[in-house]
Amino acid sequence: MKVLIDTNVALDILLNRADYTNAALVFSFTKQNIIESYISASAITDIFYIAHKDIGRKPAKASLKNLLQVFKPATVTANHIYEALDLEWEDFEDSVQYVVGENFPVDYIITKNINDYASGSIPAVTPEQFIKLISKDA
Protein backbone atom coordinates (compact mmCIF):
# COMPACT_ATOMS: atom_id res chain seq x y z
CA MET A 1 0.00 0.00 0.00
CA LYS A 2 1.26 3.45 -0.96
CA VAL A 3 0.35 6.64 0.87
CA LEU A 4 1.14 10.32 0.47
CA ILE A 5 1.93 12.16 3.68
CA ASP A 6 0.56 15.70 3.87
CA THR A 7 2.73 18.54 5.11
CA ASN A 8 0.86 18.84 8.41
CA VAL A 9 1.44 15.18 9.31
CA ALA A 10 5.14 15.38 8.46
CA LEU A 11 5.40 18.46 10.68
CA ASP A 12 3.69 16.62 13.55
CA ILE A 13 6.48 14.04 13.36
CA LEU A 14 9.30 16.53 12.91
CA LEU A 15 8.16 18.88 15.66
CA ASN A 16 6.63 16.36 18.09
CA ARG A 17 3.30 18.18 17.96
CA ALA A 18 0.17 17.18 19.87
CA ASP A 19 -0.81 14.50 17.33
CA TYR A 20 2.72 13.13 17.26
CA THR A 21 1.74 9.65 18.49
CA ASN A 22 -0.57 8.82 15.59
CA ALA A 23 1.74 10.36 13.00
CA ALA A 24 4.64 8.44 14.57
CA LEU A 25 2.70 5.19 14.13
CA VAL A 26 2.39 5.93 10.41
CA PHE A 27 6.15 6.56 10.39
CA SER A 28 6.66 3.25 12.21
CA PHE A 29 4.48 1.34 9.71
CA THR A 30 6.68 2.72 6.96
CA LYS A 31 9.93 1.81 8.75
CA GLN A 32 8.58 -1.73 9.16
CA ASN A 33 7.76 -1.90 5.42
CA ILE A 34 4.06 -2.38 6.13
CA ILE A 35 3.33 0.60 3.86
CA GLU A 36 5.25 2.81 1.43
CA SER A 37 5.05 6.49 2.34
CA TYR A 38 5.85 9.45 0.16
CA ILE A 39 5.99 13.22 0.57
CA SER A 40 5.48 15.49 -2.40
CA ALA A 41 8.87 16.99 -3.29
CA SER A 42 7.21 20.40 -3.42
CA ALA A 43 6.11 20.07 0.20
CA ILE A 44 9.62 19.37 1.47
CA THR A 45 10.67 23.01 1.20
CA ASP A 46 7.54 24.07 3.09
CA ILE A 47 8.23 21.50 5.79
CA PHE A 48 11.80 22.73 6.20
CA TYR A 49 10.74 26.39 6.24
CA ILE A 50 8.16 25.85 8.98
CA ALA A 51 10.37 23.50 11.02
CA HIS A 52 13.43 25.75 10.92
CA LYS A 53 11.40 28.64 12.36
CA ASP A 54 10.40 26.41 15.26
CA ILE A 55 13.56 24.43 16.04
CA GLY A 56 16.36 26.18 14.12
CA ARG A 57 18.12 25.55 10.82
CA LYS A 58 20.55 22.76 11.78
CA PRO A 59 18.06 20.70 13.81
CA ALA A 60 15.43 21.14 11.09
CA LYS A 61 17.85 19.96 8.42
CA ALA A 62 18.92 16.96 10.50
CA SER A 63 15.31 16.05 11.31
CA LEU A 64 14.27 16.38 7.68
CA LYS A 65 17.14 14.13 6.58
CA ASN A 66 15.96 11.51 9.09
CA LEU A 67 12.37 11.83 7.94
CA LEU A 68 13.39 11.42 4.30
CA GLN A 69 15.23 8.20 5.08
CA VAL A 70 11.79 6.73 5.73
CA PHE A 71 9.32 8.85 3.73
CA LYS A 72 10.46 9.03 0.11
CA PRO A 73 10.15 12.23 -1.93
CA ALA A 74 7.59 11.97 -4.73
CA THR A 75 8.68 13.86 -7.82
CA VAL A 76 6.72 16.90 -8.92
CA THR A 77 6.76 17.54 -12.67
CA ALA A 78 5.72 20.50 -14.77
CA ASN A 79 2.64 18.52 -15.84
CA HIS A 80 1.68 18.07 -12.18
CA ILE A 81 1.78 21.83 -11.69
CA TYR A 82 -0.41 22.45 -14.75
CA GLU A 83 -2.88 19.76 -13.66
CA ALA A 84 -3.01 21.27 -10.16
CA LEU A 85 -3.74 24.71 -11.60
CA ASP A 86 -6.65 23.22 -13.56
CA LEU A 87 -8.20 21.81 -10.37
CA GLU A 88 -8.97 25.31 -9.08
CA TRP A 89 -8.95 24.10 -5.49
CA GLU A 90 -8.81 26.62 -2.66
CA ASP A 91 -5.32 25.54 -1.54
CA PHE A 92 -2.80 25.22 -4.36
CA GLU A 93 -0.35 23.23 -2.22
CA ASP A 94 -3.05 20.62 -1.64
CA SER A 95 -3.81 20.61 -5.37
CA VAL A 96 -0.20 19.84 -6.19
CA GLN A 97 0.02 17.12 -3.57
CA TYR A 98 -3.22 15.56 -4.78
CA VAL A 99 -2.09 15.49 -8.43
CA VAL A 100 1.24 13.96 -7.42
CA GLY A 101 -0.62 11.30 -5.44
CA GLU A 102 -3.03 10.64 -8.30
CA ASN A 103 -0.26 10.20 -10.86
CA PHE A 104 1.98 8.12 -8.63
CA PRO A 105 -0.58 6.54 -7.71
CA VAL A 106 -1.19 6.31 -3.96
CA ASP A 107 -4.01 4.55 -2.13
CA TYR A 108 -4.49 7.23 0.55
CA ILE A 109 -3.49 10.76 1.44
CA ILE A 110 -2.79 11.00 5.15
CA THR A 111 -3.66 14.48 6.37
CA LYS A 112 -5.16 16.35 9.28
CA ASN A 113 -7.32 18.32 6.83
CA ILE A 114 -9.39 15.72 5.02
CA ASN A 115 -11.86 18.34 3.79
CA ASP A 116 -9.09 19.91 1.69
CA TYR A 117 -9.11 16.78 -0.48
CA ALA A 118 -12.87 16.14 -0.47
CA SER A 119 -13.36 16.76 -4.18
CA GLY A 120 -10.61 14.33 -5.16
CA SER A 121 -10.89 10.61 -5.83
CA ILE A 122 -8.03 9.55 -3.54
CA PRO A 123 -9.36 8.84 -0.05
CA ALA A 124 -7.98 11.38 2.43
CA VAL A 125 -7.76 10.09 5.99
CA THR A 126 -6.37 11.36 9.26
CA PRO A 127 -3.51 9.45 10.87
CA GLU A 128 -6.03 8.06 13.39
CA GLN A 129 -8.34 6.84 10.63
CA PHE A 130 -5.43 5.30 8.76
CA ILE A 131 -4.28 3.40 11.85
CA LYS A 132 -7.77 1.91 12.15
CA LEU A 133 -7.72 0.94 8.47
CA ILE A 134 -4.33 -0.75 8.81
CA SER A 135 -5.47 -2.57 11.94
CA LYS A 136 -8.48 -3.99 10.08
CA ASP A 137 -6.27 -5.19 7.20
CA ALA A 138 -3.75 -6.86 9.53
Summary of the structure (lengths in Angstrom):
residues: 138
radius of gyration: 14.1
end to end distance: 12.3
largest distance: 39.8
contacts: 446
relative contact order: 0.19
helix: 61%
strand: 12%
